[in-house]
Amino acid sequence: MFEIIQIAVLPHNANYNFILNGGGETVVFDPSLARPVIDVLQEKGWKLDRIINTHHHWDHTDGNLELKEYYGAKVLGYSQDAKRIPGIDVKVNEGDEVQICGETAKVLFLPGHTLGHIAYYFEELNILFSGDVIFAMGCGRMFEGTYQQTYDSLQKIASLPKQTKIYCSHEYTLTNANFALTVDPDNQELIKRQKEVEALIQNDTPTVPTLLETELKTNPFLRANNVEEFARIRKKRDVF
């Protein structure tokens, strides 16, 4: 059995941390804080084995050291970003296959948001833990990378099977939907989805995970035809 528990943390519950359990192992993706993770683990009676990071930003790694000390968990992150991943023990690279909770995940190198951003793709499960590369109807702001790098990373995600479930790390969906409508106001799929998202938010229901097939129809950053168009949209989003 493979179980995913989604925790909303930090101001406005805008950050998602993911606890995975299966195959006799428990891991956490991108722990923003240690305490919420510990609370869930204690409730479940689980011991944390590994901490898996997509990138170095504090809201994805601030729980690393406390969780590592509390459980003796190993920290896994991108080899070229090792100096910025707190407590890193295991270094991975593009194309590596990692056994996580009894399932195989492939490491995808997806620079743009940061220069050392990776994601974890479970092909057999049709699941992607994408960090901040892509959001529901959005994408991560470029703090370090170029427009070309970010566009290429998104195209890499777009090439995955359409039924891929994307577990992204932030609940920005309603704002993203409102922005997307300024780019593509006649998109009927987008108009419908914006209303669906409004209803979910009003009911305190997460909009994550999202489906790649849905993103291909409604995410303006995935729908950009070239890097120049992507750059224009991203610049507009930066000031929205």
Residue pairs with C-beta under 8 A, 6 or more apart in sequence:
1 21
1 22
2 20
2 21
2 22
2 23
2 101
2 102
2 103
2 125
3 20
3 21
3 22
4 18
4 19
4 20
4 167
5 18
5 19
5 20
5 21
5 40
5 44
6 16
6 17
6 18
6 167
6 206
6 208
7 16
7 17
7 18
7 19
7 36
7 37
7 40
8 14
8 15
8 16
8 171
8 206
9 15
9 16
9 17
9 32
9 33
9 36
10 32
10 33
10 59
12 171
13 171
14 170
14 171
14 172
15 32
15 59
15 169
15 170
15 171
16 167
16 168
16 169
16 170
16 171
16 206
16 208
17 28
17 29
17 30
17 31
17 32
17 33
17 36
17 37
17 63
17 169
18 28
18 29
18 30
18 129
18 167
19 26
19 27
19 28
19 29
19 37
19 40
19 41
19 46
20 26
20 27
20 28
20 29
20 100
20 101
21 44
21 46
21 101
22 101
22 102
22 103
23 99
23 101
23 102
23 103
24 102
25 49
25 50
25 100
25 101
25 102
26 41
26 46
26 47
26 48
26 49
26 101
27 48
27 49
27 50
27 51
27 52
27 100
27 101
28 37
28 48
28 50
28 51
28 52
28 63
28 67
29 52
29 53
29 54
29 120
29 129
29 167
30 52
30 53
30 54
30 60
30 61
30 131
30 169
31 37
31 51
31 60
31 61
31 62
31 63
31 64
31 67
32 59
32 60
32 62
32 63
33 62
33 63
34 62
34 63
34 66
34 67
34 70
37 48
37 63
37 67
38 67
38 70
41 47
41 48
41 71
47 71
48 67
48 70
48 71
48 73
49 71
49 73
49 74
50 73
50 74
50 75
50 76
50 90
50 100
51 63
51 64
51 67
51 68
51 73
51 74
51 75
51 76
51 87
52 75
52 76
52 77
52 100
52 120
52 129
53 60
53 61
53 64
53 75
53 76
53 77
53 78
53 85
53 88
54 60
54 117
54 118
54 119
54 120
54 129
54 130
54 131
54 132
54 133
54 169
55 78
55 81
55 113
55 114
55 116
55 117
55 118
55 131
55 132
56 77
56 81
56 84
56 85
56 114
56 116
57 114
57 132
57 143
60 131
60 132
60 169
61 85
61 86
62 86
64 75
64 85
64 86
64 87
65 86
65 87
67 73
68 74
68 75
68 87
74 89
74 90
75 85
75 86
75 87
75 88
75 89
75 90
76 88
76 89
76 90
76 91
76 92
76 98
77 85
77 88
77 90
77 91
77 92
77 118
78 85
78 91
78 92
78 93
78 107
78 109
78 116
78 117
78 118
79 91
79 92
79 93
80 93
80 116
81 114
81 115
81 116
82 88
82 91
84 116
92 98
92 107
92 118
93 107
93 109
94 107
94 108
94 109
94 118
95 106
95 107
96 106
96 107
97 104
97 105
97 106
97 107
98 104
98 105
98 106
98 107
98 120
99 105
100 120
100 122
103 122
103 124
103 125
104 122
104 123
104 124
105 120
105 121
105 122
105 129
106 120
106 121
106 122
106 123
107 118
107 119
107 120
107 121
108 118
108 119
108 120
108 121
108 128
108 156
108 157
109 117
109 118
110 117
110 118
110 119
110 130
110 131
110 133
110 153
110 156
110 157
111 117
111 144
111 145
111 149
111 150
111 153
112 133
112 139
112 140
112 142
112 144
112 145
112 146
112 149
112 150
112 151
112 152
112 153
112 154
113 131
113 132
113 133
113 139
113 140
113 141
113 142
113 143
113 144
113 145
113 150
114 143
114 144
114 145
115 144
115 145
117 131
117 132
117 133
117 140
117 145
117 153
118 131
119 128
119 129
119 130
119 131
119 133
119 157
120 128
120 129
121 127
121 128
121 160
121 164
122 128
126 161
126 163
126 164
126 165
127 164
127 165
127 167
127 209
128 157
128 160
128 164
128 165
128 166
128 167
128 212
129 167
130 157
130 166
130 167
130 168
130 169
131 140
131 168
131 169
132 140
132 168
132 169
132 170
133 139
133 140
133 150
133 153
133 154
133 157
133 168
134 140
134 154
134 157
134 166
134 168
134 215
134 219
134 221
134 222
135 168
135 170
135 172
135 173
135 176
136 166
136 168
136 172
136 173
136 176
136 177
136 197
136 207
136 208
136 210
136 215
136 219
137 173
137 176
137 177
137 179
137 180
137 190
137 193
137 215
137 218
137 219
137 220
138 172
138 173
138 175
138 176
138 179
138 180
138 219
138 221
138 237
139 150
139 154
139 219
139 221
139 234
140 150
141 238
142 150
142 234
147 227
147 230
147 231
147 234
148 227
150 230
150 234
151 224
151 226
151 227
151 230
151 231
154 221
154 222
154 230
157 166
157 212
157 222
158 212
158 216
158 222
160 212
161 212
162 211
162 212
162 213
162 216
163 211
163 212
163 213
164 211
164 212
165 209
165 210
165 211
165 212
166 208
166 209
166 210
166 211
166 212
166 215
167 208
167 209
168 208
168 209
168 210
171 206
171 207
171 208
173 197
173 201
173 207
173 208
173 210
174 194
174 197
174 198
174 201
174 207
175 240
177 190
177 193
177 194
177 197
177 218
178 194
179 220
179 236
179 237
179 240
180 187
180 190
180 194
180 218
180 219
180 220
181 187
181 190
181 191
181 194
182 236
182 240
183 220
183 233
183 236
184 190
184 220
184 223
187 217
187 218
189 214
189 217
189 218
190 217
190 218
193 214
193 218
197 207
200 206
200 207
201 207
215 222
216 222
216 223
220 233
221 230
221 233
221 234
224 230
224 233
